[in-house]
Amino acid sequence: GDSLEKERHHKAIEKTKGIDNNGIEIFGMHFKPLDKIDFRRANKAREKTGNSVLALKEIDETWKEFEKATKDNLISPLGGISEYINPIKDKYGRIMQATPLQNETALRTQLSSQLGNLNLILEQAKTGKGLTQGMYDRLKSFYPDLEHDDVPTIKRKIHSLTKEADIYNDAANMSVQYGAHIYPNDVDEIKKRAKEAQK
C-alpha cells in the first residue's frame, strides 16, 4: 500500500545522480522531481500503458494470423465492399462448414473484440487519470476502424499505435524509476545517453 509506494518513491530518488536547483539530473539532462501525488500518477500511467502494450501485442498476434488466413482472398477482407461481402462469407462458412471461412470469421471477431478491449483500457486510463487527455487523443488518432479502413491502413495504424504506446510506457516506467517528470519526447534521448554511458 502506502508504505510500499513511499519506499519506491524514496528508492527512485536515490537512483538519480543528484538533485540540484535544476531538478533531477539523469544522464546530463535535468528533470523536475515527482512529488508523492505525481509519483502515484506515474505509477498509474505505468500500469495503464503497460496494459495497453500487452493488449497491442495480442492484437498484433491476431492480426498476423488474420493476414495469413486471408492472404489468398480475391476481395479485401476488411474495408471497401467487405462490409457487404463478409456477412455473406460468414453465413456461407457456417452453413457449408467451410473451415477457412469460419477461421476468418473467428479471427475478424477476435480482432474486433481485442480492439474493443484496448478501447476500454484507454477509456479507463483517461478516466482514472492514468493518461492525460492529450495522450489519449494521440493514441485514439491511430485507432483502426475494421469496417472502413483497408488492410494496409489498419496495418499502419496498429504499428503506429504500438509504437506510441511503447513510448508512453517507457516514459511512465522511467518516471517511476528515476522519480522525475519524464515525457514521451524525452525517452529516445535518455535511451541514447544511457547507451553511451555504458560504453
Residue pairs with C-beta under 8 A, 6 or more apart in sequence:
5 36
5 39
5 40
5 43
6 36
8 39
8 43
8 176
9 34
9 36
9 39
9 179
12 34
12 39
12 176
12 177
12 178
12 179
12 180
13 19
13 24
13 33
13 179
15 177
15 178
15 179
16 24
16 25
16 26
16 178
16 179
16 180
17 24
17 25
17 26
18 24
18 25
19 25
19 33
20 30
22 30
23 30
23 31
23 32
23 33
23 180
24 30
24 31
24 32
24 33
24 178
24 179
24 180
26 178
26 180
26 182
26 190
27 190
27 193
27 194
27 196
27 197
28 193
29 186
29 189
29 190
29 193
31 178
31 180
31 181
31 182
31 186
32 180
32 181
33 179
33 180
33 181
34 42
34 175
34 179
34 180
34 181
38 181
39 176
39 179
41 129
41 130
42 172
42 175
42 176
43 176
44 128
44 129
44 130
45 125
45 130
45 131
45 168
45 172
45 175
46 169
46 172
46 173
46 175
46 176
47 130
48 121
48 124
48 125
48 128
48 130
48 131
49 125
49 130
49 131
49 165
49 168
49 169
49 172
50 169
50 172
51 121
51 125
52 118
52 121
52 122
52 125
52 139
52 165
52 168
52 169
53 162
53 165
53 166
53 169
55 114
55 117
55 118
55 121
56 118
56 158
56 161
56 162
56 165
57 162
58 114
59 111
59 114
59 115
59 118
59 158
60 158
60 162
62 107
62 110
62 111
62 114
63 111
63 154
63 155
63 158
65 107
66 77
66 104
66 107
66 108
66 111
67 151
67 155
69 100
69 103
69 104
69 107
70 77
70 104
73 104
75 81
75 82
75 85
76 82
76 150
76 151
77 86
77 104
77 108
77 151
78 108
78 146
78 147
78 149
78 150
78 151
78 154
79 147
79 148
79 149
79 150
79 151
79 153
79 154
80 150
83 147
83 148
86 105
86 108
89 101
89 104
89 105
90 101
90 105
92 98
92 101
93 99
93 100
93 101
93 102
93 104
93 105
94 102
94 105
108 146
111 146
112 146
115 143
115 144
115 146
119 143
122 131
122 136
122 139
122 140
124 130
125 131
125 136
126 132
126 133
126 136
131 139
131 168
135 168
135 184
138 164
139 161
139 164
139 165
139 168
142 157
142 160
142 161
142 164
143 157
143 161
144 153
144 154
144 157
144 158
144 161
145 154
146 154
149 157
164 184
167 184
167 187
168 184
170 184
170 187
170 191
171 182
171 183
171 184
171 186
171 187
174 180
174 182
174 186
174 187
174 190
175 181
175 182
182 190
